[in-house]
């Protein structure tokens, strides 16, 4: 989370592509550890604007 914040703050990126190719628990770690930490820091949304995926994607 620290490194992701640093990249964003320095203007070095506008998003991340997460790949889980080696570690079986990688997606669990992202959803149970990384996402909540980023939400706590205000860097990841806690709500979605629509009730469907289509509605949420139309916001962007």
mmCIF file of the N, C-alpha and C atoms, coordinates in Angstrom:
data_MODEL
# 
_entry.id   MODEL 
# 
loop_
_atom_site.group_PDB 
_atom_site.id 
_atom_site.type_symbol 
_atom_site.label_atom_id 
_atom_site.label_alt_id 
_atom_site.label_comp_id 
_atom_site.label_asym_id 
_atom_site.label_entity_id 
_atom_site.label_seq_id 
_atom_site.pdbx_PDB_ins_code 
_atom_site.Cartn_x 
_atom_site.Cartn_y 
_atom_site.Cartn_z 
_atom_site.occupancy 
_atom_site.B_iso_or_equiv 
_atom_site.pdbx_formal_charge 
_atom_site.auth_seq_id 
_atom_site.auth_comp_id 
_atom_site.auth_asym_id 
_atom_site.auth_atom_id 
_atom_site.pdbx_PDB_model_num 
ATOM 1   N N  . UNK A 1 1  ? 0.832   -1.183  0.000   1.00 0.00 ? 1  UNK A N  1 
ATOM 2   C CA . UNK A 1 1  ? 0.000   0.000   0.000   1.00 0.00 ? 1  UNK A CA 1 
ATOM 3   C C  . UNK A 1 1  ? 0.878   1.249   0.000   1.00 0.00 ? 1  UNK A C  1 
ATOM 4   N N  . UNK A 1 2  ? 1.971   1.218   0.745   1.00 0.00 ? 2  UNK A N  1 
ATOM 5   C CA . UNK A 1 2  ? 2.868   2.380   0.788   1.00 0.00 ? 2  UNK A CA 1 
ATOM 6   C C  . UNK A 1 2  ? 3.448   2.679   -0.589  1.00 0.00 ? 2  UNK A C  1 
ATOM 7   N N  . UNK A 1 3  ? 3.916   1.640   -1.263  1.00 0.00 ? 3  UNK A N  1 
ATOM 8   C CA . UNK A 1 3  ? 4.538   1.839   -2.572  1.00 0.00 ? 3  UNK A CA 1 
ATOM 9   C C  . UNK A 1 3  ? 3.507   2.284   -3.609  1.00 0.00 ? 3  UNK A C  1 
ATOM 10  N N  . UNK A 1 4  ? 2.312   1.744   -3.541  1.00 0.00 ? 4  UNK A N  1 
ATOM 11  C CA . UNK A 1 4  ? 1.259   2.157   -4.464  1.00 0.00 ? 4  UNK A CA 1 
ATOM 12  C C  . UNK A 1 4  ? 0.942   3.639   -4.258  1.00 0.00 ? 4  UNK A C  1 
ATOM 13  N N  . UNK A 1 5  ? 0.825   4.053   -3.018  1.00 0.00 ? 5  UNK A N  1 
ATOM 14  C CA . UNK A 1 5  ? 0.566   5.464   -2.714  1.00 0.00 ? 5  UNK A CA 1 
ATOM 15  C C  . UNK A 1 5  ? 1.683   6.355   -3.238  1.00 0.00 ? 5  UNK A C  1 
ATOM 16  N N  . UNK A 1 6  ? 2.898   5.917   -3.079  1.00 0.00 ? 6  UNK A N  1 
ATOM 17  C CA . UNK A 1 6  ? 4.040   6.708   -3.536  1.00 0.00 ? 6  UNK A CA 1 
ATOM 18  C C  . UNK A 1 6  ? 3.978   6.903   -5.048  1.00 0.00 ? 6  UNK A C  1 
ATOM 19  N N  . UNK A 1 7  ? 3.708   5.839   -5.807  1.00 0.00 ? 7  UNK A N  1 
ATOM 20  C CA . UNK A 1 7  ? 3.604   5.956   -7.263  1.00 0.00 ? 7  UNK A CA 1 
ATOM 21  C C  . UNK A 1 7  ? 2.501   6.936   -7.657  1.00 0.00 ? 7  UNK A C  1 
ATOM 22  N N  . UNK A 1 8  ? 1.368   6.846   -6.984  1.00 0.00 ? 8  UNK A N  1 
ATOM 23  C CA . UNK A 1 8  ? 0.240   7.729   -7.299  1.00 0.00 ? 8  UNK A CA 1 
ATOM 24  C C  . UNK A 1 8  ? 0.589   9.176   -6.967  1.00 0.00 ? 8  UNK A C  1 
ATOM 25  N N  . UNK A 1 9  ? 1.135   9.405   -5.785  1.00 0.00 ? 9  UNK A N  1 
ATOM 26  C CA . UNK A 1 9  ? 1.462   10.764  -5.345  1.00 0.00 ? 9  UNK A CA 1 
ATOM 27  C C  . UNK A 1 9  ? 2.517   11.431  -6.217  1.00 0.00 ? 9  UNK A C  1 
ATOM 28  N N  . UNK A 1 10 ? 3.427   10.641  -6.743  1.00 0.00 ? 10 UNK A N  1 
ATOM 29  C CA . UNK A 1 10 ? 4.481   11.192  -7.593  1.00 0.00 ? 10 UNK A CA 1 
ATOM 30  C C  . UNK A 1 10 ? 4.019   11.369  -9.033  1.00 0.00 ? 10 UNK A C  1 
ATOM 31  N N  . UNK A 1 11 ? 2.783   10.974  -9.330  1.00 0.00 ? 11 UNK A N  1 
ATOM 32  C CA . UNK A 1 11 ? 2.257   11.128  -10.684 1.00 0.00 ? 11 UNK A CA 1 
ATOM 33  C C  . UNK A 1 11 ? 2.772   10.089  -11.656 1.00 0.00 ? 11 UNK A C  1 
ATOM 34  N N  . UNK A 1 12 ? 3.294   9.001   -11.132 1.00 0.00 ? 12 UNK A N  1 
ATOM 35  C CA . UNK A 1 12 ? 3.886   7.984   -11.981 1.00 0.00 ? 12 UNK A CA 1 
ATOM 36  C C  . UNK A 1 12 ? 2.918   6.957   -12.524 1.00 0.00 ? 12 UNK A C  1 
ATOM 37  N N  . UNK A 1 13 ? 1.663   7.014   -12.115 1.00 0.00 ? 13 UNK A N  1 
ATOM 38  C CA . UNK A 1 13 ? 0.706   6.038   -12.630 1.00 0.00 ? 13 UNK A CA 1 
ATOM 39  C C  . UNK A 1 13 ? -0.714  6.543   -12.417 1.00 0.00 ? 13 UNK A C  1 
ATOM 40  N N  . UNK A 1 14 ? -1.628  5.920   -13.136 1.00 0.00 ? 14 UNK A N  1 
ATOM 41  C CA . UNK A 1 14 ? -3.035  6.256   -12.944 1.00 0.00 ? 14 UNK A CA 1 
ATOM 42  C C  . UNK A 1 14 ? -3.866  5.005   -12.686 1.00 0.00 ? 14 UNK A C  1 
ATOM 43  N N  . UNK A 1 15 ? -3.189  3.914   -12.341 1.00 0.00 ? 15 UNK A N  1 
ATOM 44  C CA . UNK A 1 15 ? -3.879  2.673   -12.026 1.00 0.00 ? 15 UNK A CA 1 
ATOM 45  C C  . UNK A 1 15 ? -2.883  1.528   -11.937 1.00 0.00 ? 15 UNK A C  1 
ATOM 46  N N  . UNK A 1 16 ? -3.368  0.385   -11.544 1.00 0.00 ? 16 UNK A N  1 
ATOM 47  C CA . UNK A 1 16 ? -2.516  -0.786  -11.385 1.00 0.00 ? 16 UNK A CA 1 
ATOM 48  C C  . UNK A 1 16 ? -3.200  -1.997  -11.987 1.00 0.00 ? 16 UNK A C  1 
ATOM 49  N N  . UNK A 1 17 ? -2.416  -2.870  -12.583 1.00 0.00 ? 17 UNK A N  1 
ATOM 50  C CA . UNK A 1 17 ? -2.910  -4.169  -13.043 1.00 0.00 ? 17 UNK A CA 1 
ATOM 51  C C  . UNK A 1 17 ? -2.334  -5.211  -12.099 1.00 0.00 ? 17 UNK A C  1 
ATOM 52  N N  . UNK A 1 18 ? -3.211  -5.935  -11.440 1.00 0.00 ? 18 UNK A N  1 
ATOM 53  C CA . UNK A 1 18 ? -2.767  -6.927  -10.471 1.00 0.00 ? 18 UNK A CA 1 
ATOM 54  C C  . UNK A 1 18 ? -2.862  -8.314  -11.099 1.00 0.00 ? 18 UNK A C  1 
ATOM 55  N N  . UNK A 1 19 ? -1.774  -9.048  -11.065 1.00 0.00 ? 19 UNK A N  1 
ATOM 56  C CA . UNK A 1 19 ? -1.727  -10.398 -11.608 1.00 0.00 ? 19 UNK A CA 1 
ATOM 57  C C  . UNK A 1 19 ? -1.363  -11.371 -10.500 1.00 0.00 ? 19 UNK A C  1 
ATOM 58  N N  . UNK A 1 20 ? -2.044  -12.486 -10.470 1.00 0.00 ? 20 UNK A N  1 
ATOM 59  C CA . UNK A 1 20 ? -1.735  -13.529 -9.487  1.00 0.00 ? 20 UNK A CA 1 
ATOM 60  C C  . UNK A 1 20 ? -1.338  -14.780 -10.252 1.00 0.00 ? 20 UNK A C  1 
ATOM 61  N N  . UNK A 1 21 ? -0.077  -14.877 -10.565 1.00 0.00 ? 21 UNK A N  1 
ATOM 62  C CA . UNK A 1 21 ? 0.383   -16.017 -11.346 1.00 0.00 ? 21 UNK A CA 1 
ATOM 63  C C  . UNK A 1 21 ? 1.173   -17.025 -10.527 1.00 0.00 ? 21 UNK A C  1 
ATOM 64  N N  . UNK A 1 22 ? 1.788   -16.608 -9.433  1.00 0.00 ? 22 UNK A N  1 
ATOM 65  C CA . UNK A 1 22 ? 2.645   -17.523 -8.670  1.00 0.00 ? 22 UNK A CA 1 
ATOM 66  C C  . UNK A 1 22 ? 2.061   -17.956 -7.337  1.00 0.00 ? 22 UNK A C  1 
ATOM 67  N N  . UNK A 1 23 ? 1.360   -17.105 -6.674  1.00 0.00 ? 23 UNK A N  1 
ATOM 68  C CA . UNK A 1 23 ? 0.962   -17.359 -5.299  1.00 0.00 ? 23 UNK A CA 1 
ATOM 69  C C  . UNK A 1 23 ? -0.509  -17.727 -5.218  1.00 0.00 ? 23 UNK A C  1 
ATOM 70  N N  . UNK A 1 24 ? -0.828  -18.904 -4.727  1.00 0.00 ? 24 UNK A N  1 
ATOM 71  C CA . UNK A 1 24 ? -2.233  -19.320 -4.656  1.00 0.00 ? 24 UNK A CA 1 
ATOM 72  C C  . UNK A 1 24 ? -3.125  -18.387 -3.840  1.00 0.00 ? 24 UNK A C  1 
ATOM 73  N N  . UNK A 1 25 ? -2.625  -17.784 -2.778  1.00 0.00 ? 25 UNK A N  1 
ATOM 74  C CA . UNK A 1 25 ? -3.458  -16.936 -1.936  1.00 0.00 ? 25 UNK A CA 1 
ATOM 75  C C  . UNK A 1 25 ? -3.396  -15.460 -2.284  1.00 0.00 ? 25 UNK A C  1 
ATOM 76  N N  . UNK A 1 26 ? -2.838  -15.122 -3.433  1.00 0.00 ? 26 UNK A N  1 
ATOM 77  C CA . UNK A 1 26 ? -2.606  -13.728 -3.794  1.00 0.00 ? 26 UNK A CA 1 
ATOM 78  C C  . UNK A 1 26 ? -3.896  -12.905 -3.837  1.00 0.00 ? 26 UNK A C  1 
ATOM 79  N N  . UNK A 1 27 ? -4.957  -13.421 -4.450  1.00 0.00 ? 27 UNK A N  1 
ATOM 80  C CA . UNK A 1 27 ? -6.203  -12.663 -4.523  1.00 0.00 ? 27 UNK A CA 1 
ATOM 81  C C  . UNK A 1 27 ? -6.825  -12.494 -3.143  1.00 0.00 ? 27 UNK A C  1 
ATOM 82  N N  . UNK A 1 28 ? -6.711  -13.518 -2.306  1.00 0.00 ? 28 UNK A N  1 
ATOM 83  C CA . UNK A 1 28 ? -7.202  -13.378 -0.931  1.00 0.00 ? 28 UNK A CA 1 
ATOM 84  C C  . UNK A 1 28 ? -6.436  -12.288 -0.194  1.00 0.00 ? 28 UNK A C  1 
ATOM 85  N N  . UNK A 1 29 ? -5.118  -12.258 -0.371  1.00 0.00 ? 29 UNK A N  1 
ATOM 86  C CA . UNK A 1 29 ? -4.312  -11.219 0.274   1.00 0.00 ? 29 UNK A CA 1 
ATOM 87  C C  . UNK A 1 29 ? -4.729  -9.834  -0.199  1.00 0.00 ? 29 UNK A C  1 
ATOM 88  N N  . UNK A 1 30 ? -4.983  -9.702  -1.502  1.00 0.00 ? 30 UNK A N  1 
ATOM 89  C CA . UNK A 1 30 ? -5.391  -8.396  -2.028  1.00 0.00 ? 30 UNK A CA 1 
ATOM 90  C C  . UNK A 1 30 ? -6.733  -7.960  -1.456  1.00 0.00 ? 30 UNK A C  1 
ATOM 91  N N  . UNK A 1 31 ? -7.699  -8.875  -1.421  1.00 0.00 ? 31 UNK A N  1 
ATOM 92  C CA . UNK A 1 31 ? -9.043  -8.493  -0.982  1.00 0.00 ? 31 UNK A CA 1 
ATOM 93  C C  . UNK A 1 31 ? -9.165  -8.389  0.532   1.00 0.00 ? 31 UNK A C  1 
ATOM 94  N N  . UNK A 1 32 ? -8.374  -9.146  1.260   1.00 0.00 ? 32 UNK A N  1 
ATOM 95  C CA . UNK A 1 32 ? -8.494  -9.143  2.721   1.00 0.00 ? 32 UNK A CA 1 
ATOM 96  C C  . UNK A 1 32 ? -7.489  -8.227  3.416   1.00 0.00 ? 32 UNK A C  1 
ATOM 97  N N  . UNK A 1 33 ? -6.384  -7.907  2.742   1.00 0.00 ? 33 UNK A N  1 
ATOM 98  C CA . UNK A 1 33 ? -5.341  -7.089  3.370   1.00 0.00 ? 33 UNK A CA 1 
ATOM 99  C C  . UNK A 1 33 ? -5.119  -5.756  2.651   1.00 0.00 ? 33 UNK A C  1 
ATOM 100 N N  . UNK A 1 34 ? -4.828  -5.818  1.356   1.00 0.00 ? 34 UNK A N  1 
ATOM 101 C CA . UNK A 1 34 ? -4.479  -4.604  0.618   1.00 0.00 ? 34 UNK A CA 1 
ATOM 102 C C  . UNK A 1 34 ? -5.669  -3.664  0.442   1.00 0.00 ? 34 UNK A C  1 
ATOM 103 N N  . UNK A 1 35 ? -6.786  -4.173  -0.039  1.00 0.00 ? 35 UNK A N  1 
ATOM 104 C CA . UNK A 1 35 ? -7.949  -3.309  -0.284  1.00 0.00 ? 35 UNK A CA 1 
ATOM 105 C C  . UNK A 1 35 ? -8.431  -2.624  0.994   1.00 0.00 ? 35 UNK A C  1 
ATOM 106 N N  . UNK A 1 36 ? -8.603  -3.336  2.099   1.00 0.00 ? 36 UNK A N  1 
ATOM 107 C CA . UNK A 1 36 ? -9.024  -2.633  3.316   1.00 0.00 ? 36 UNK A CA 1 
ATOM 108 C C  . UNK A 1 36 ? -8.037  -1.545  3.763   1.00 0.00 ? 36 UNK A C  1 
ATOM 109 N N  . UNK A 1 37 ? -6.748  -1.791  3.590   1.00 0.00 ? 37 UNK A N  1 
ATOM 110 C CA . UNK A 1 37 ? -5.756  -0.774  3.967   1.00 0.00 ? 37 UNK A CA 1 
ATOM 111 C C  . UNK A 1 37 ? -5.865  0.441   3.056   1.00 0.00 ? 37 UNK A C  1 
ATOM 112 N N  . UNK A 1 38 ? -6.028  0.221   1.768   1.00 0.00 ? 38 UNK A N  1 
ATOM 113 C CA . UNK A 1 38 ? -6.187  1.344   0.845   1.00 0.00 ? 38 UNK A CA 1 
ATOM 114 C C  . UNK A 1 38 ? -7.489  2.094   1.118   1.00 0.00 ? 38 UNK A C  1 
ATOM 115 N N  . UNK A 1 39 ? -8.539  1.382   1.488   1.00 0.00 ? 39 UNK A N  1 
ATOM 116 C CA . UNK A 1 39 ? -9.802  2.040   1.849   1.00 0.00 ? 39 UNK A CA 1 
ATOM 117 C C  . UNK A 1 39 ? -9.619  2.888   3.103   1.00 0.00 ? 39 UNK A C  1 
ATOM 118 N N  . UNK A 1 40 ? -8.910  2.360   4.074   1.00 0.00 ? 40 UNK A N  1 
ATOM 119 C CA . UNK A 1 40 ? -8.662  3.098   5.311   1.00 0.00 ? 40 UNK A CA 1 
ATOM 120 C C  . UNK A 1 40 ? -7.926  4.403   5.024   1.00 0.00 ? 40 UNK A C  1 
ATOM 121 N N  . UNK A 1 41 ? -7.045  4.364   4.034   1.00 0.00 ? 41 UNK A N  1 
ATOM 122 C CA . UNK A 1 41 ? -6.265  5.545   3.657   1.00 0.00 ? 41 UNK A CA 1 
ATOM 123 C C  . UNK A 1 41 ? -7.023  6.463   2.694   1.00 0.00 ? 41 UNK A C  1 
ATOM 124 N N  . UNK A 1 42 ? -8.206  6.055   2.286   1.00 0.00 ? 42 UNK A N  1 
ATOM 125 C CA . UNK A 1 42 ? -8.981  6.869   1.345   1.00 0.00 ? 42 UNK A CA 1 
ATOM 126 C C  . UNK A 1 42 ? -8.524  6.740   -0.092  1.00 0.00 ? 42 UNK A C  1 
ATOM 127 N N  . UNK A 1 43 ? -7.840  5.644   -0.414  1.00 0.00 ? 43 UNK A N  1 
ATOM 128 C CA . UNK A 1 43 ? -7.287  5.437   -1.752  1.00 0.00 ? 43 UNK A CA 1 
ATOM 129 C C  . UNK A 1 43 ? -8.072  4.433   -2.580  1.00 0.00 ? 43 UNK A C  1 
ATOM 130 N N  . UNK A 1 44 ? -9.071  3.824   -1.985  1.00 0.00 ? 44 UNK A N  1 
ATOM 131 C CA . UNK A 1 44 ? -9.876  2.817   -2.691  1.00 0.00 ? 44 UNK A CA 1 
ATOM 132 C C  . UNK A 1 44 ? -11.317 3.041   -2.275  1.00 0.00 ? 44 UNK A C  1 
ATOM 133 N N  . UNK A 1 45 ? -12.201 3.016   -3.226  1.00 0.00 ? 45 UNK A N  1 
ATOM 134 C CA . UNK A 1 45 ? -13.601 3.322   -2.909  1.00 0.00 ? 45 UNK A CA 1 
ATOM 135 C C  . UNK A 1 45 ? -14.215 2.301   -1.957  1.00 0.00 ? 45 UNK A C  1 
ATOM 136 N N  . UNK A 1 46 ? -15.163 2.765   -1.196  1.00 0.00 ? 46 UNK A N  1 
ATOM 137 C CA . UNK A 1 46 ? -15.881 1.889   -0.271  1.00 0.00 ? 46 UNK A CA 1 
ATOM 138 C C  . UNK A 1 46 ? -17.305 1.643   -0.749  1.00 0.00 ? 46 UNK A C  1 
ATOM 139 N N  . UNK A 1 47 ? -17.733 2.431   -1.727  1.00 0.00 ? 47 UNK A N  1 
ATOM 140 C CA . UNK A 1 47 ? -19.067 2.266   -2.316  1.00 0.00 ? 47 UNK A CA 1 
ATOM 141 C C  . UNK A 1 47 ? -18.972 2.399   -3.822  1.00 0.00 ? 47 UNK A C  1 
ATOM 142 N N  . UNK A 1 48 ? -19.970 1.887   -4.487  1.00 0.00 ? 48 UNK A N  1 
ATOM 143 C CA . UNK A 1 48 ? -20.063 2.016   -5.932  1.00 0.00 ? 48 UNK A CA 1 
ATOM 144 C C  . UNK A 1 48 ? -21.304 2.822   -6.263  1.00 0.00 ? 48 UNK A C  1 
ATOM 145 N N  . UNK A 1 49 ? -21.237 3.673   -7.300  1.00 0.00 ? 49 UNK A N  1 
ATOM 146 C CA . UNK A 1 49 ? -22.337 4.583   -7.591  1.00 0.00 ? 49 UNK A CA 1 
ATOM 147 C C  . UNK A 1 49 ? -23.617 3.894   -8.049  1.00 0.00 ? 49 UNK A C  1 
ATOM 148 N N  . UNK A 1 50 ? -23.507 2.762   -8.708  1.00 0.00 ? 50 UNK A N  1 
ATOM 149 C CA . UNK A 1 50 ? -24.691 2.081   -9.217  1.00 0.00 ? 50 UNK A CA 1 
ATOM 150 C C  . UNK A 1 50 ? -24.973 0.796   -8.476  1.00 0.00 ? 50 UNK A C  1 
ATOM 151 N N  . UNK A 1 51 ? -26.100 0.209   -8.808  1.00 0.00 ? 51 UNK A N  1 
ATOM 152 C CA . UNK A 1 51 ? -26.438 -1.077  -8.201  1.00 0.00 ? 51 UNK A CA 1 
ATOM 153 C C  . UNK A 1 51 ? -26.031 -2.234  -9.100  1.00 0.00 ? 51 UNK A C  1 
ATOM 154 N N  . UNK A 1 52 ? -25.644 -1.930  -10.346 1.00 0.00 ? 52 UNK A N  1 
ATOM 155 C CA . UNK A 1 52 ? -25.164 -2.962  -11.263 1.00 0.00 ? 52 UNK A CA 1 
ATOM 156 C C  . UNK A 1 52 ? -23.779 -2.563  -11.764 1.00 0.00 ? 52 UNK A C  1 
ATOM 157 N N  . UNK A 1 53 ? -23.062 -3.515  -12.327 1.00 0.00 ? 53 UNK A N  1 
ATOM 158 C CA . UNK A 1 53 ? -21.748 -3.221  -12.897 1.00 0.00 ? 53 UNK A CA 1 
ATOM 159 C C  . UNK A 1 53 ? -21.886 -2.186  -14.006 1.00 0.00 ? 53 UNK A C  1 
ATOM 160 N N  . UNK A 1 54 ? -22.889 -2.319  -14.846 1.00 0.00 ? 54 UNK A N  1 
ATOM 161 C CA . UNK A 1 54 ? -23.106 -1.373  -15.941 1.00 0.00 ? 54 UNK A CA 1 
ATOM 162 C C  . UNK A 1 54 ? -23.267 0.054   -15.410 1.00 0.00 ? 54 UNK A C  1 
ATOM 163 N N  . UNK A 1 55 ? -24.093 0.228   -14.406 1.00 0.00 ? 55 UNK A N  1 
ATOM 164 C CA . UNK A 1 55 ? -24.308 1.562   -13.836 1.00 0.00 ? 55 UNK A CA 1 
ATOM 165 C C  . UNK A 1 55 ? -23.017 2.124   -13.246 1.00 0.00 ? 55 UNK A C  1 
ATOM 166 N N  . UNK A 1 56 ? -22.258 1.284   -12.593 1.00 0.00 ? 56 UNK A N  1 
ATOM 167 C CA . UNK A 1 56 ? -21.008 1.751   -11.989 1.00 0.00 ? 56 UNK A CA 1 
ATOM 168 C C  . UNK A 1 56 ? -19.992 2.142   -13.055 1.00 0.00 ? 56 UNK A C  1 
ATOM 169 N N  . UNK A 1 57 ? -19.903 1.370   -14.128 1.00 0.00 ? 57 UNK A N  1 
ATOM 170 C CA . UNK A 1 57 ? -18.951 1.683   -15.195 1.00 0.00 ? 57 UNK A CA 1 
ATOM 171 C C  . UNK A 1 57 ? -19.347 2.938   -15.961 1.00 0.00 ? 57 UNK A C  1 
ATOM 172 N N  . UNK A 1 58 ? -20.632 3.214   -16.062 1.00 0.00 ? 58 UNK A N  1 
ATOM 173 C CA . UNK A 1 58 ? -21.087 4.403   -16.782 1.00 0.00 ? 58 UNK A CA 1 
ATOM 174 C C  . UNK A 1 58 ? -20.700 5.689   -16.063 1.00 0.00 ? 58 UNK A C  1 
ATOM 175 N N  . UNK A 1 59 ? -20.351 5.604   -14.806 1.00 0.00 ? 59 UNK A N  1 
ATOM 176 C CA . UNK A 1 59 ? -19.926 6.785   -14.060 1.00 0.00 ? 59 UNK A CA 1 
ATOM 177 C C  . UNK A 1 59 ? -18.560 7.285   -14.524 1.00 0.00 ? 59 UNK A C  1 
ATOM 178 N N  . UNK A 1 60 ? -17.813 6.448   -15.235 1.00 0.00 ? 60 UNK A N  1 
ATOM 179 C CA . UNK A 1 60 ? -16.465 6.823   -15.659 1.00 0.00 ? 60 UNK A CA 1 
ATOM 180 C C  . UNK A 1 60 ? -16.456 6.977   -17.111 1.00 0.00 ? 60 UNK A C  1 
# 
